Amino acid sequence: MAGMVKVTLVKSMIGRPEKHRKVLLGMGLTKVNRTVELEDTPSIRGMIHKVSHLVAAEEKSDETK
């Protein structure tokens, strides 16, 4: 199973290109300081890379094992 990534929106999407807004909405980020946990896949990594100047991402360790 792939790990998880915690992504937090740290800057507003106001005034950003439409592509960036769609990526943020696709990840479930709508407001500043909201955090979502997403599965660590190549597509999610690409989305994080595209808006890396707007978000903070950290890998979540698997503490259940």
Buried (B, 14 or more C-beta within 10 A) or exposed (E): EEEBBEBBBEEEBEEBEEEBBBBBEEBEBEEEEBEBEBEBEEEBEEBBEBBEEBBEBEEEEEEEE
